[in-house]
Amino acid sequence: MKLYSHSQLIKCTILSVVAAVLLTVAICVNISKKNNTNTDKNTDVTEVVNQDEGLAAEQTVPDAVENSVEFLEQNPASIISVAGGNGTSGYTQEEVQNINVYSLCNEAVVNINTQVTAYDWFLQPYVQDGGSGSGSIIDTRGYILTNVHVIADATKIYVSLFDGTQYEAEVVGTDLDSDLAVIKFTPPAGMELKTIAFGDSTSLKVGQRVIAIGNPFGLERTMTTGIVSGLGRPIQNSNNRIIRDMVQTDAAINPGNSGGPLLDTSGKMIGINTMIQSSSGSSAGVGFAVPSTTAIRVVADLIKYGKVHRGTLDATVIQMSRRIAQYAGLDIATGVLVSEVKRGGNAESAGLKGGTEAAYYGSRRDIIYIGGDVITQIDNIAVTSLADYYSALESKRAGDVVTVIVRRNRKDVTLKIKLVES
């Protein structure tokens, strides 16, 4: 056992205290440096959106956000974090567009329900629920655009707005050739209605993103998205009329969507959802919308006149068939047969010829006249049926001159005919 003097003990104690103090100071300095480093890091941008673009750690927050937005515009699939009051939430550019379009347009989409008159076993009339569909408010006075088949045979029409209020509407005008109708309700004084503006369907491209808003199965203001799958589709509607230049889309369209808007990403109506092609009756990714260019022309006439003023031939035409072709000894069985031509009219002056031999036609034993011309083409549009005939004249006005090709005595004859008011 080693013994220490009093002075040695004092020296050892002092050295121990000094060593402890130095060690404590060293630990504190190290901790301080770490805290300063973390603080500096927290002042930098917490998310580097694109390191390849040169976003460095020493960038300021405004510079980083500006570069992030620029990157997002060039790369829509990327996500940028946006600080919010309750934290952060990420939206792609596509999601932001969808949200904006819905916010802009959903209050202008209405739910349409109808009542129709039915008859019991004793032929006593009674009222029952009819169909339902969608519509778009196109004017602050309460004008609504929808489909004819949505309001067909209705004795009463009701429109429900976004806030749940319901109003009775009346028919302003209908057009079977385009399956478009305009109805109107009277908004209360002081009510400011949101409307949907028309876009330009002629500038659409296949692959362009579109948005549908409607009331499928009664689920009000449901939004679906898709693309333009095809353009210029001639589709026969439920009224056996062919609507030309239909817009095909894969946006989900179901029963109840009819009459609702098909929108572009700016919220403009580029089509009116009209029908689906499906074996099950539900969406199969093949939907069709009447183009806005057709709607603009039709709506203007419906609001002003209650009907569409189109040009037509001043003649009576009949759907051709094999039976008529065989009976009349014709070499074609398609097209439309000219039964009668108005005396002194434009068609007669242009050389169109009607039939001369009377014959019974159809189950009602109507009288038609055979032996006249068979129309096979109007302005480069092939006419094989009555639906084609009406479709070829759908966009024409009285006074327009059309080129008509007819089959006469087994030869094609070309005529120039001035149309009259339908």
C-alpha positions in Angstrom: 0.0 0.0 0.0 1.4 3.3 -1.2 1.2 6.4 1.1 0.6 10.0 -0.2 1.5 13.2 1.5 -1.0 16.0 2.1 0.4 18.1 -0.8 0.2 15.2 -3.2 -3.4 14.6 -2.4 -4.2 18.2 -3.1 -2.4 18.1 -6.5 -4.2 14.9 -7.5 -7.6 16.4 -6.6 -7.0 19.6 -8.6 -5.8 17.7 -11.6 -8.9 15.5 -11.5 -11.2 18.5 -11.3 -9.5 20.2 -14.2 -9.7 17.0 -16.3 -13.4 16.7 -15.6 -14.1 20.3 -16.5 -12.2 20.0 -19.8 -14.1 16.8 -20.6 -17.4 18.5 -19.9 -16.5 21.5 -22.1 -15.5 19.2 -25.0 -18.8 17.3 -24.8 -20.9 20.5 -24.8 -19.0 21.9 -27.8 -19.6 18.7 -29.7 -23.3 18.7 -29.0 -23.6 22.4 -29.9 -22.0 21.7 -33.3 -24.4 18.9 -34.0 -27.4 21.1 -33.2 -26.1 23.9 -35.4 -25.7 21.4 -38.3 -29.2 20.1 -37.9 -30.6 23.6 -37.8 -28.8 24.5 -41.0 -30.1 21.4 -42.7 -33.7 22.2 -41.6 -33.5 25.6 -43.3 -32.8 23.9 -46.7 -35.5 22.6 -48.9 -36.7 19.2 -47.5 -37.5 17.8 -50.9 -35.3 17.9 -54.0 -37.6 17.4 -56.9 -35.1 16.9 -59.6 -31.4 16.6 -58.8 -30.5 16.3 -62.5 -31.7 19.8 -63.0 -29.2 21.1 -60.4 -31.3 21.7 -57.3 -28.6 22.1 -54.7 -28.9 21.9 -50.9 -27.9 25.5 -50.5 -30.9 26.8 -52.5 -33.4 29.0 -50.8 -37.0 27.8 -50.5 -38.4 30.2 -53.1 -35.8 29.2 -55.7 -36.5 25.5 -55.0 -40.3 25.9 -55.3 -40.0 27.8 -58.5 -37.8 25.1 -60.0 -40.2 22.4 -58.7 -43.1 24.0 -60.4 -41.2 24.3 -63.7 -40.3 20.6 -63.4 -43.9 19.7 -62.7 -45.1 21.4 -65.8 -42.6 19.4 -67.8 -43.3 16.2 -66.0 -47.0 16.0 -65.0 -46.6 12.6 -63.4 -44.3 14.0 -60.7 -45.6 15.1 -57.4 -44.7 18.4 -55.6 -45.4 18.8 -51.9 -47.4 21.9 -51.1 -47.5 23.1 -47.5 -50.9 23.4 -46.1 -52.5 24.5 -42.9 -52.8 21.0 -41.6 -49.6 19.5 -43.2 -48.8 18.6 -46.7 -50.9 17.0 -49.5 -49.6 16.0 -52.9 -51.5 16.5 -56.2 -50.3 15.8 -59.7 -51.0 18.3 -62.4 -53.7 16.1 -63.8 -55.4 15.8 -60.5 -55.3 19.6 -60.1 -57.0 20.0 -63.5 -59.7 17.5 -62.6 -60.4 19.2 -59.3 -60.5 22.6 -60.9 -62.9 21.4 -63.7 -65.2 19.8 -61.2 -65.2 22.9 -59.0 -65.9 25.1 -62.0 -68.7 23.0 -63.6 -70.4 20.6 -61.2 -72.9 23.2 -59.9 -74.1 23.8 -63.5 -75.0 20.1 -63.9 -78.6 19.2 -63.0 -80.4 15.9 -62.3 -83.5 15.5 -64.5 -86.5 13.3 -63.5 -89.7 12.9 -65.3 -93.2 11.7 -64.8 -95.2 10.0 -67.6 -98.8 9.0 -68.1 -99.7 5.3 -68.1 -102.9 3.4 -68.4 -104.3 0.6 -66.2 -106.3 -2.4 -67.3 -109.4 -0.3 -67.5 -107.6 2.3 -69.7 -107.7 4.8 -66.9 -104.8 7.2 -67.0 -102.4 7.5 -64.0 -99.0 9.2 -63.5 -95.9 7.2 -62.8 -92.2 7.9 -62.6 -90.5 8.1 -66.0 -86.8 8.3 -66.9 -84.0 10.2 -65.4 -80.9 11.8 -66.8 -78.6 14.8 -66.7 -78.5 18.3 -68.2 -76.3 21.4 -68.3 -77.3 24.9 -67.5 -76.3 26.9 -70.5 -78.0 30.2 -69.7 -78.5 32.1 -66.4 -82.2 32.5 -67.3 -82.6 28.8 -66.6 -82.1 27.1 -70.0 -80.9 23.6 -69.8 -79.5 21.4 -72.5 -80.2 17.6 -72.4 -81.2 14.7 -74.7 -84.6 14.2 -76.3 -84.7 10.6 -75.0 -84.3 11.8 -71.4 -87.6 13.8 -71.5 -89.4 11.6 -74.0 -93.2 11.3 -73.3 -92.9 13.3 -70.1 -96.0 14.9 -68.7 -93.9 16.6 -66.0 -90.2 17.4 -65.8 -88.3 18.2 -62.6 -84.7 19.5 -62.3 -82.6 19.2 -59.1 -79.8 21.7 -58.6 -76.6 21.1 -56.7 -78.0 22.4 -53.4 -80.9 19.9 -53.5 -83.6 22.4 -54.6 -86.0 21.1 -57.2 -87.9 23.0 -59.8 -90.4 22.1 -62.5 -89.3 22.7 -66.0 -91.0 23.0 -69.4 -89.9 21.9 -72.9 -88.6 24.8 -75.0 -87.8 22.6 -78.1 -86.6 19.2 -79.2 -84.7 17.9 -82.2 -84.9 14.2 -83.0 -82.2 14.4 -85.7 -79.5 15.3 -83.1 -81.3 13.9 -80.0 -80.9 17.3 -78.3 -83.5 19.2 -76.3 -83.7 22.4 -74.4 -85.8 22.8 -71.3 -86.2 25.7 -69.0 -87.1 26.4 -65.3 -87.6 29.8 -63.7 -84.9 30.4 -61.0 -86.0 32.4 -57.9 -85.2 36.2 -57.9 -81.6 36.8 -56.8 -80.4 33.3 -57.6 -77.2 33.3 -59.6 -76.9 30.2 -61.7 -73.6 28.8 -62.8 -73.4 27.9 -66.5 -71.2 25.8 -68.7 -69.7 27.4 -71.8 -69.4 25.6 -75.2 -66.0 24.6 -76.5 -64.8 23.8 -80.0 -65.3 20.2 -80.9 -63.6 20.6 -84.3 -60.2 21.0 -82.6 -60.4 17.7 -80.7 -57.7 15.2 -81.1 -57.8 11.4 -80.4 -56.0 10.9 -77.1 -57.0 14.2 -75.6 -58.2 13.9 -72.0 -61.9 14.6 -71.4 -64.1 14.7 -68.3 -67.8 13.7 -67.9 -70.1 14.9 -65.2 -73.6 13.4 -64.7 -76.0 11.5 -62.6 -75.4 7.8 -63.3 -77.9 5.6 -61.4 -79.1 8.7 -59.6 -75.7 9.4 -58.1 -75.7 13.2 -58.5 -72.8 15.0 -60.1 -70.5 12.0 -60.5 -67.3 12.7 -62.3 -65.4 10.3 -64.6 -62.4 10.9 -66.8 -61.0 9.4 -70.0 -59.8 10.3 -73.4 -61.2 11.0 -76.8 -61.2 7.5 -78.3 -62.4 8.4 -81.8 -63.9 11.2 -83.9 -66.4 11.6 -86.7 -68.4 8.5 -85.7 -71.8 8.2 -87.5 -74.0 6.6 -84.8 -77.7 5.7 -85.1 -79.6 6.8 -82.0 -82.7 5.5 -80.3 -84.9 7.5 -82.7 -83.4 5.7 -85.7 -81.6 8.8 -86.8 -77.9 8.8 -87.7 -76.0 11.5 -85.9 -72.8 12.3 -87.7 -69.4 13.3 -86.3 -70.1 11.8 -82.8 -67.2 12.0 -80.3 -66.3 8.6 -78.9 -64.8 8.4 -75.4 -63.8 5.8 -72.9 -64.8 8.0 -69.9 -67.3 5.9 -67.9 -70.9 6.7 -69.1 -73.8 4.9 -67.5 -77.6 5.2 -67.5 -78.3 8.6 -66.0 -75.3 10.3 -67.7 -77.4 11.0 -70.8 -77.6 14.7 -71.4 -74.7 15.6 -69.2 -71.6 17.5 -70.4 -68.4 16.1 -71.8 -65.7 18.6 -70.9 -62.2 19.4 -71.9 -59.5 20.2 -69.3 -60.4 23.9 -69.3 -64.0 23.2 -68.3 -65.6 23.9 -71.8 -68.4 21.6 -73.0 -67.1 19.9 -76.2 -69.9 17.2 -76.3 -73.2 16.1 -74.8 -73.1 12.5 -73.5 -75.8 10.7 -75.4 -75.4 6.9 -75.5 -73.2 3.9 -74.7 -72.4 0.8 -76.7 -72.6 -2.1 -74.3 -74.1 -5.6 -74.2 -74.9 -5.3 -70.5 -76.4 -1.8 -70.5 -73.6 -0.4 -68.3 -70.3 1.3 -69.2 -68.0 -0.8 -71.4 -65.6 2.0 -72.2 -67.4 2.9 -75.4 -69.5 6.1 -75.1 -70.7 8.7 -77.5 -71.3 12.4 -77.3 -73.0 14.8 -79.7 -70.3 17.3 -80.7 -70.6 20.9 -79.4 -70.6 22.3 -83.0 -73.8 20.5 -83.6 -75.2 21.5 -80.2 -74.5 25.2 -80.7 -76.4 25.3 -84.0 -79.3 23.3 -82.7 -79.6 25.1 -79.4 -79.8 28.5 -81.1 -82.8 27.4 -83.2 -84.5 25.6 -80.3 -84.4 28.7 -78.1 -85.5 31.1 -80.8 -88.0 29.0 -82.8 -88.7 25.9 -80.7 -87.5 23.7 -83.5 -84.5 23.5 -85.9 -84.9 25.1 -89.2 -83.2 22.8 -91.7 -83.2 22.7 -95.5 -84.8 19.8 -97.2 -85.8 18.5 -100.6 -89.4 19.4 -101.5 -90.2 15.8 -102.3 -91.6 12.7 -100.5 -89.1 9.9 -100.1 -89.4 6.3 -99.1 -86.9 3.8 -97.7 -85.8 1.4 -100.4 -86.0 -2.4 -99.9 -85.5 -5.5 -101.9 -89.2 -6.0 -102.2 -89.6 -2.6 -103.7 -86.6 -3.1 -106.0 -88.0 -6.4 -107.2 -91.5 -5.1 -107.8 -90.2 -1.9 -109.6 -87.5 -3.8 -111.5 -84.7 -1.7 -110.1 -81.0 -2.7 -110.1 -80.4 -1.4 -106.5 -82.1 -2.1 -103.2 -80.6 0.6 -101.1 -81.1 4.4 -101.0 -84.3 6.3 -100.8 -87.0 6.2 -103.4 -88.5 9.5 -104.6 -92.2 8.8 -104.4 -93.6 12.3 -105.1 -92.1 15.7 -106.1 -93.8 19.0 -105.3 -95.2 20.6 -108.5 -93.4 23.7 -109.4 -90.9 23.3 -106.5 -87.1 23.5 -106.5 -86.6 19.8 -106.8 -88.8 19.5 -109.8 -87.1 22.5 -111.4 -83.7 20.8 -110.9 -84.9 17.7 -112.6 -85.8 15.3 -109.8 -88.4 12.8 -110.9 -91.1 11.1 -108.7 -93.0 7.9 -109.3 -95.9 7.4 -111.7 -97.3 4.0 -110.6 -99.3 3.8 -107.4 -98.7 0.8 -105.1 -99.6 -0.2 -101.6 -96.7 0.0 -99.1 -96.3 -1.2 -95.5 -98.6 -2.7 -92.9 -100.9 0.3 -93.0 -101.3 -0.1 -96.8 -100.1 3.4 -97.6 -100.0 4.3 -101.2 -96.6 5.2 -102.7 -95.6 5.9 -106.2 -92.8 3.8 -107.9 -90.9 4.5 -111.1 -89.1 7.6 -109.8 -85.5 8.4 -109.0 -83.6 6.6 -106.2 -81.3 9.0 -104.2 -77.9 7.4 -103.5 -75.8 10.3 -102.5 -76.0 13.9 -101.2 -72.9 16.1 -101.1 -70.5 13.2 -101.1 -72.4 11.4 -98.3 -73.6 8.0 -99.3 -77.3 7.6 -98.8 -78.3 3.9 -98.2 -81.3 4.6 -95.9 -83.7 7.2 -94.6 -81.4 7.7 -91.6 -78.5 8.5 -94.0 -80.8 10.9 -95.9 -81.8 12.9 -92.8 -78.2 12.8 -91.6 -76.9 14.3 -94.9 -79.3 17.2 -94.6 -78.9 17.7 -90.8 -76.5 20.6 -91.1 -78.2 22.2 -94.1 -80.2 25.4 -94.3 -83.0 26.5 -96.6 -81.4 28.1 -99.7 -78.4 25.8 -99.6 -77.6 24.1 -102.9 -76.7 20.4 -102.6 -75.4 17.9 -105.1 -77.7 14.9 -105.4 -76.8 11.7 -107.2 -79.8 9.6 -108.3 -80.2 6.2 -109.9 -82.4 6.5 -113.0 -82.8 3.9 -115.7 -79.8 2.0 -114.4 -77.6 5.1 -114.7 -76.3 7.7 -112.2 -77.6 11.2 -112.8 -76.2 14.2 -110.9 -78.5 17.1 -110.0 -78.0 20.5 -108.3 -81.0 21.2 -106.0 -81.8 24.2 -103.9 -83.2 23.3 -100.5 -86.4 24.6 -99.0 -87.6 25.1 -95.4 -88.3 21.9 -93.6 
